[in-house]
Amino acid sequence: MAKFRKIGILTSGGDAPGMNAAIRAVTRKAISEGIEVVGIQEGYNGLITGNLRPLDNRSVSNIITKAGTILYSSRCPEFKTEEGMARAIKTCEENQIDAIVALGGDGTFRGATDLTNHGIPSVGIPCTIDNDITATEYTIGFDTAMNTVIEMVGSLRETCESHSRCNIIEVMGRDCGMIALYAGIASGAVVIAIPEVPFDEDFAVDKFREAREHGKRGMIGVFAEGMSLNLDHTYSEQFVKKLQERTGIETRFARLGHVVRGGAPTLRDRLHATQMGAEAVSYLLEGKSNIVMCVKRGRVTGEDINYALILDRMYKGKLKDGDLDNFGPDAIAEMKSTCAYRQANMERLYHLSFELGK
């Protein structure tokens, strides 16, 4: 079993409900093993500047119910430089930080890999509302975000029903359409648009028209922000104009934006965050690092960060020359199988949404 005097925790990138639950779990698991814990404030920037605070059992009491992150977050381009990395390592040495648990997304995990390569064992915990990390079935914050969306869509639906109106709602997710797809199905949307599946605009317009002809008053369409990010940044708003012009249906647009990141974390996010936080400490104590905690077939397990990062690039069509050089045929075949399964599942649910959205 590896020996540690002190473990540091940081949160980086976009905040996600459940981060605090993970901070609590890491802290209490480490303390139960006789290890000191220090919170690194404002992500990798705090590691560079030495913005630290000690954490104990009492300092993490009751934070499991809170959204956001008590350690705050920021993006830190300086950490990608040799000078920034040197300052971060110096902070670890001066404060006797022997290992790091990093909460965030793919950018956070690249930083964890850099720390491991410089002698500071690190483990990543996937915290992003987008659920866009291919190596894991689930990321912390996703469930809360979906529940926030369906609550707000429900409120918009009521006014749509009152005024016989349609509302096109754009939700967060970057290039991933999972929030839009899952929350759209759960909200009974007539039409859902996600970047993973080609969108037939004419078919979508016809669906709204047919729904109105069959007596439907209030109608909802849920669009992933990736539709706009990948096109001209205003696609969802342009569709609103086209729909109204071609059908005569009064149509409004709503962009939910960052409110989707807020809200008290759901049971699922609290539970997964707690499991991942405790397991992250256990992996470090077993001498394992440069891994990211993942949910696979419903179980929390560790996956090599490099594998996870390259798998993510493969799924998103962003592989670079040489990315696969360090992986054997079996590993590459497994990556391709994972990508195919994820895409097939998205397509299956997408087509289901069109069958039921009437």
Number of C-alpha atoms within 10 A of each C-alpha: 10 10 12 17 13 19 25 26 26 29 33 26 21 19 24 30 32 37 34 28 30 31 28 26 25 27 27 24 20 25 17 11 12 13 16 20 25 19 26 27 24 23 25 30 22 22 25 22 16 18 16 19 13 11 20 17 14 9 11 17 12 11 18 23 16 18 22 22 24 17 21 18 23 16 15 17 10 14 19 13 10 10 11 19 20 15 17 20 18 17 19 21 12 9 14 15 22 17 25 28 26 27 33 25 25 21 12 22 27 17 19 27 22 17 21 18 12 12 11 19 23 31 31 33 27 29 32 27 30 26 22 26 23 22 26 23 16 24 28 31 33 28 25 25 31 24 19 22 28 20 14 16 24 15 11 20 23 14 14 20 15 10 12 18 21 28 22 25 27 26 27 25 23 19 19 21 26 26 30 30 25 21 23 29 22 14 21 21 26 23 27 28 25 25 20 18 13 9 13 9 14 10 12 19 17 14 17 23 17 14 16 19 10 10 9 16 17 20 26 27 25 30 27 28 29 24 23 20 14 13 11 10 13 13 17 25 17 13 17 20 14 14 22 15 12 12 15 10 18 16 21 16 17 15 17 17 12 11 14 23 26 18 19 19 30 19 13 15 27 26 17 22 30 24 19 28 28 20 21 32 26 18 19 24 17 12 11 18 26 23 26 32 24 26 19 14 9 10 12 18 18 23 20 18 23 17 20 21 19 21 26 21 16 20 20 16 9 12 14 10 7 7 16 16 8 10 12 9 9 9 14 18 12 12 21 15 12 18 19 13 12 15 14 12 11 19 17 11 15 22 13 12 21 17 11 12 21 17
